[in-house]
Amino acid sequence: MSRKSFIVICLIFASIALYAQSAPDSPEAAVELYIKGLREASLETVFSACACKEAADGFKLPAYTDYMGVFIPHLFNAEPNSDFYRSINRSILESKIAEQVKIFSWTLLFDGELDLSNPHITDPVIMDSLKQGFDASGLRDIKLLSIDFPHDSLADNERNLKNWRRNATFYGAEEYTERVALFSFRDAQWYSGFTLVRYGSAWKVLAMVSTLGNTSAFGEPCRTTVDSYLSAFKDAFPED
């Protein structure tokens, strides 16, 4: 083996080791990294917590279509049988994450006073806010308080686990789960949901939504109080 080939192989193994070391090794670690990206207003960091590449490369279109019972071309990812379609899938997944991050940040920066789920008739106050722009640096005020399973009573529910095993196969993942995260922003408390998948030992965020947690699919966080959060997910907390 030539010296050049040896160096190349060493670099490849070093890169693999670095990836394994830096990749989130639990659902909670993946959510923490995602939140870190939000606090830093860094989409690059957010994407590093996400499974955009893995899910794009592993998507099973026939299985997904068979389960859904309908094929909707403009909504479904492509079968990843070439670099062309794998790249398209990744762009779609990254776009969905970016859209959720946008709605998440706008909700907080507008202090939850703007309904982002509906069109708005032109309003001078809203237009003035839009003209001034949003100061993304304000997201550094996010303080993560807790990451929890949305209802511990369902953690070992066989029907739920069966659904999640099926969902994991759609994206070529080995495991699929959800979490809810409680955080504060300035003087209020909020929570968001996360869908996560595991590839090997690495956990990644698939989407900023939790079906069990009944959170918005568009990334909009839910305004709450600590007591309300505990009440909504009370079986996720041990009794004193």
Helices and strands as residue ranges (DSSP letters): H 3-22, H 27-39, H 43-48, H 52-58, H 61-68, H 83-109, H 124-132, G 136-141, E 142-148, G 152-154, H 158-170, E 175-185, E 188-199, E 202-207, E 222-224, H 226-232, G 234-236
